[in-house]
Amino acid sequence: MSLTLPSYERDQLISIIGNKRSIGESLKLLFSQLKEPRGETVFLDPFCGSGAVSRIARALGMRVRANDNQPFAYLVNYVYLTLTNDDLSNMFEEMGGIDAYFSLLNLEGLYAYNSDQPLLGGYLSHHYAPQDDNHYDPQKERLFFTAANARFFDQVRNEVEKSLSDEAEKAVVVASLLYQASRKANTLGSFTAYQKRFVTKGSLARRRIIEPPHLRIPTLVDEPLPRGEVSLMNASEFLKGHSGDI
């Protein structure tokens, strides 16, 4: 028996080593058989990473308690495991709603992407990208991102810090930003090492790495599913304080 996972369970998963996206359908079949037929099933994910496994468990109605020792994973999973689409619809009211705010961020990011001027105070632009995408020295400059994409990300991140004070709203935008960063990184599945040159014309990876990012509103759940819990600590410490069924 095969399954087609809905968008919430397969889309917008950041690219990290050990991602379980490729076996998601098999895991869903297995969890469906293991979960309690009545009552609540508590699902523990002590090293949740991208959240691919925990999203499946939540979609099946389990009470998910997820953990990771990396802040970026904690933030992403906070959004996808504890929030719903109803929450998103009530956010960003001062900005005209989530659709209007994401449109604004994409426009500002695209303007920075197309600008030849370095972004003042841009962290990624300064530390993780070359000064010029056409003339760079891989021995002296880090090529995690193109200069244009680094400007996009820096501009959006700066705007978020300037215009938002609500931590949940910040998390929603940064989760989308992290997903795009994982898609646009000039790496081969890991953030720890970059390729020594950007792809050339005609390469299959060119569109992924070179073309501008586009922030997408997170795909969450509509049904009244249990809200997950997410923590930030070592897996061993997490397991000492939690018990579960799966």
Backbone torsions as a table, in degrees:
resi	resn	phi	psi	omega
1	MET	NA	132.5	179.6
2	SER	-114.3	153.8	179.7
3	LEU	-126.5	150.5	169.5
4	THR	-109.4	112.6	-176.3
5	LEU	-69.6	138.3	175.4
6	PRO	-68.3	167.3	-173.1
7	SER	-56.0	-40.6	-177.4
8	TYR	-57.7	-33.5	-173.9
9	GLU	-90.2	-11.6	-174.9
10	ARG	-131.6	-13.7	-173.1
11	ASP	-99.6	156.5	174.4
12	GLN	56.0	42.3	174.7
13	LEU	-97.7	123.3	-178.3
14	ILE	-66.1	150.0	-176.2
15	SER	-88.2	107.3	176.0
16	ILE	-138.1	159.5	179.2
17	ILE	-63.4	134.4	179.0
18	GLY	90.8	4.4	178.4
19	ASN	-57.6	131.7	-176.7
20	LYS	-94.2	16.2	-176.8
21	ARG	-56.8	-37.3	-175.3
22	SER	-68.2	-20.6	-179.8
23	ILE	-114.3	19.9	-177.1
24	GLY	-58.3	-42.0	-178.5
25	GLU	-63.8	-42.4	178.9
26	SER	-65.2	-39.8	178.8
27	LEU	-64.9	-38.8	-179.7
28	LYS	-64.3	-41.6	176.5
29	LEU	-61.5	-42.7	-179.8
30	LEU	-65.5	-46.9	-179.3
31	PHE	-63.1	-35.7	178.8
32	SER	-60.9	-33.8	179.5
33	GLN	-79.5	-30.1	-175.2
34	LEU	-86.9	-26.8	-174.9
35	LYS	-66.0	153.5	179.8
36	GLU	-65.9	132.9	179.4
37	PRO	-66.4	-28.6	177.6
38	ARG	-132.4	151.8	179.6
39	GLY	80.3	-169.1	-173.6
40	GLU	-98.5	137.4	173.9
41	THR	-108.0	123.6	179.2
42	VAL	-94.8	125.2	-177.2
43	PHE	-111.8	123.1	178.6
44	LEU	-104.3	133.7	177.1
45	ASP	-131.8	87.0	-171.4
46	PRO	-69.8	-20.5	178.2
47	PHE	-136.8	77.1	-164.3
48	CYS	-76.6	-22.5	176.3
49	GLY	57.1	-121.6	-178.4
50	SER	-70.9	-18.8	-177.7
51	GLY	89.7	7.1	-176.7
52	ALA	-58.0	-41.4	-177.5
53	VAL	-75.6	-43.6	-178.5
54	SER	-65.4	-33.6	177.5
55	ARG	-62.6	-40.5	178.4
56	ILE	-62.7	-44.4	180.0
57	ALA	-62.3	-42.4	179.0
58	ARG	-64.8	-41.5	-179.9
59	ALA	-62.3	-25.4	177.5
60	LEU	-84.9	2.0	177.1
61	GLY	90.5	9.6	179.5
62	MET	-78.7	155.6	173.8
63	ARG	-85.5	105.8	-173.1
64	VAL	-91.8	130.4	171.6
65	ARG	-122.8	105.7	-172.8
66	ALA	-112.1	157.0	-177.9
67	ASN	-151.7	152.0	169.9
68	ASP	-155.1	157.1	178.5
69	ASN	-97.5	5.3	178.3
70	GLN	-107.9	126.5	-178.1
71	PRO	-56.8	-37.6	-178.6
72	PHE	-64.6	-38.3	178.7
73	ALA	-69.2	-39.0	176.5
74	TYR	-58.9	-46.7	-177.4
75	LEU	-63.9	-47.5	-179.1
76	VAL	-60.8	-44.3	-177.3
77	ASN	-74.0	-27.0	172.0
78	TYR	-57.5	-44.0	-179.0
79	VAL	-67.2	-49.4	-171.2
80	TYR	-83.4	-17.2	-177.5
81	LEU	-108.1	-17.3	-177.4
82	THR	-114.8	-15.8	-176.8
83	LEU	-106.4	163.9	176.7
84	THR	-128.5	172.6	176.7
85	ASN	-63.3	-31.7	176.4
86	ASP	-62.4	-38.4	176.9
87	ASP	-61.5	-44.7	-178.9
88	LEU	-61.8	-37.5	-177.6
89	SER	-66.9	-19.6	-179.8
90	ASN	-100.4	2.9	-179.4
91	MET	-95.6	166.2	174.0
92	PHE	58.8	32.4	-178.7
93	GLU	-62.2	-37.9	179.9
94	GLU	-69.0	-16.3	179.7
95	MET	-101.2	6.8	-179.5
96	GLY	89.4	11.9	-179.5
97	GLY	103.3	165.5	-173.9
98	ILE	-67.2	-36.9	179.8
99	ASP	-63.3	-44.9	-179.1
100	ALA	-65.3	-40.1	-177.1
101	TYR	-69.9	-41.8	177.9
102	PHE	-65.5	-35.2	176.3
103	SER	-63.4	-42.2	177.7
104	LEU	-61.4	-45.5	-179.3
105	LEU	-62.8	-40.9	179.1
106	ASN	-65.2	-37.9	178.0
107	LEU	-66.6	-44.9	179.3
108	GLU	-64.4	-41.5	178.7
109	GLY	-64.0	-40.9	-179.8
110	LEU	-66.7	-35.8	177.0
111	TYR	-62.2	-44.5	178.4
112	ALA	-66.2	-37.9	178.9
113	TYR	-58.7	-42.5	-176.3
114	ASN	-84.9	-6.0	180.0
115	SER	-83.5	142.8	176.5
116	ASP	-89.5	-5.4	-176.8
117	GLN	-87.5	133.6	177.2
118	PRO	-63.0	144.6	-178.4
119	LEU	-83.3	122.7	-178.4
120	LEU	-63.8	124.8	178.8
121	GLY	76.7	14.7	-178.9
122	GLY	-76.4	113.8	-174.6
123	TYR	-67.5	-50.2	179.5
124	LEU	-65.5	-39.5	-180.0
125	SER	-60.6	-36.3	-176.4
126	HIS	-81.9	-38.1	-170.6
127	HIS	-106.6	-22.1	-169.9
128	TYR	-127.6	11.9	-178.6
129	ALA	-146.2	156.5	177.4
130	PRO	-77.0	168.8	175.8
131	GLN	-75.0	-31.8	-175.9
132	ASP	-137.1	125.5	-177.5
133	ASP	-70.9	-20.5	-177.9
134	ASN	-96.8	-20.9	180.0
135	HIS	-136.8	101.0	-177.8
136	TYR	-139.4	160.2	180.0
137	ASP	-116.1	102.9	-177.7
138	PRO	-64.6	-13.5	177.3
139	GLN	-82.0	-21.7	-176.5
140	LYS	-118.3	-22.1	-177.7
141	GLU	-115.2	146.0	178.7
142	ARG	-89.9	135.4	-172.7
143	LEU	-115.6	44.2	177.1
144	PHE	-68.2	-34.6	179.2
145	PHE	-138.1	156.0	169.6
146	THR	-67.8	156.5	178.5
147	ALA	-60.3	-38.1	-179.0
148	ALA	-64.8	-45.6	180.0
149	ASN	-69.5	-34.3	176.2
150	ALA	-61.9	-39.8	177.4
151	ARG	-63.6	-41.1	177.8
152	PHE	-57.6	-52.7	-176.9
153	PHE	-63.6	-42.1	-180.0
154	ASP	-64.2	-41.9	-179.8
155	GLN	-62.7	-45.6	179.6
156	VAL	-64.3	-44.7	-179.2
157	ARG	-62.8	-41.2	178.3
158	ASN	-64.4	-40.2	179.4
159	GLU	-65.0	-40.0	178.5
160	VAL	-60.9	-45.7	-179.8
161	GLU	-65.7	-31.3	-178.0
162	LYS	-78.9	-37.2	-169.3
163	SER	-104.5	-15.2	-176.6
164	LEU	-116.2	140.1	174.4
165	SER	-117.4	-22.0	-179.6
166	ASP	-75.2	124.8	-175.1
167	GLU	-66.5	-35.2	179.0
168	ALA	-66.6	-40.8	177.6
169	GLU	-64.3	-42.3	176.6
170	LYS	-58.8	-43.0	-177.9
171	ALA	-62.2	-39.7	-179.5
172	VAL	-61.0	-45.4	-179.0
173	VAL	-69.9	-44.3	-177.6
174	VAL	-66.2	-33.4	175.7
175	ALA	-61.1	-42.7	177.1
176	SER	-66.2	-38.1	179.2
177	LEU	-64.9	-41.6	179.3
178	LEU	-65.1	-38.3	178.2
179	TYR	-62.5	-45.2	179.1
180	GLN	-65.6	-37.2	178.0
181	ALA	-63.2	-38.8	178.7
182	SER	-67.7	-29.4	178.4
183	ARG	-76.5	-34.6	-173.5
184	LYS	-94.8	-4.8	-178.3
185	ALA	-65.4	138.4	179.5
186	ASN	-84.9	60.3	-175.9
187	THR	-133.8	174.7	177.4
188	LEU	-117.8	63.9	174.0
189	GLY	91.5	-3.7	179.4
190	SER	-139.4	143.5	179.1
191	PHE	-83.5	-1.8	-173.3
192	THR	-85.4	-15.2	-178.4
193	ALA	-145.7	137.2	179.4
194	TYR	-107.3	158.9	175.2
195	GLN	-74.3	149.6	-171.6
196	LYS	-77.4	-5.9	173.9
197	ARG	-150.6	157.8	174.1
198	PHE	-78.6	154.7	-176.1
199	VAL	-64.2	152.8	-179.8
200	THR	-93.7	167.8	179.1
201	LYS	-59.1	138.1	-179.2
202	GLY	93.4	-12.9	179.1
203	SER	-71.2	144.1	178.9
204	LEU	-65.1	-25.7	-177.7
205	ALA	-87.7	-4.7	-173.9
206	ARG	-59.2	-46.9	-177.4
207	ARG	-61.7	-41.1	-178.2
208	ARG	-63.6	-41.4	-172.0
209	ILE	-91.3	-35.8	-170.1
210	ILE	-92.2	-43.6	-173.1
211	GLU	-68.3	155.8	-174.3
212	PRO	-65.9	148.4	175.3
213	PRO	-69.2	165.2	173.3
214	HIS	-144.5	111.3	-178.8
215	LEU	-67.2	133.9	178.6
216	ARG	-118.0	140.3	176.3
217	ILE	-63.1	133.2	-179.3
218	PRO	-55.4	139.4	175.6
219	THR	-87.5	108.6	-177.9
220	LEU	-112.1	-166.1	-176.5
221	VAL	-102.6	151.1	177.4
222	ASP	-99.2	-36.6	-174.3
223	GLU	-67.5	158.4	178.3
224	PRO	-76.1	61.9	179.4
225	LEU	-79.2	154.9	179.0
226	PRO	-57.7	139.2	175.0
227	ARG	-76.4	133.6	178.9
228	GLY	-77.7	170.3	173.9
229	GLU	-119.2	137.6	-178.3
230	VAL	-129.7	134.0	179.2
231	SER	-129.3	163.8	-177.3
232	LEU	-124.6	97.8	-179.8
233	MET	-165.9	176.9	174.6
234	ASN	-67.7	146.8	-177.3
235	ALA	-59.9	-38.1	-179.0
236	SER	-64.5	-40.3	177.6
237	GLU	-67.5	-39.1	178.6
238	PHE	-60.0	-45.3	-176.8
239	LEU	-69.0	-26.4	177.2
240	LYS	-65.7	-28.6	-175.3
241	GLY	-107.1	5.3	-177.6
242	HIS	-135.9	147.1	173.1
243	SER	-132.1	153.5	-177.5
244	GLY	-155.8	179.6	179.8
245	ASP	-92.8	-33.6	179.3
246	ILE	-131.0	NA	NA
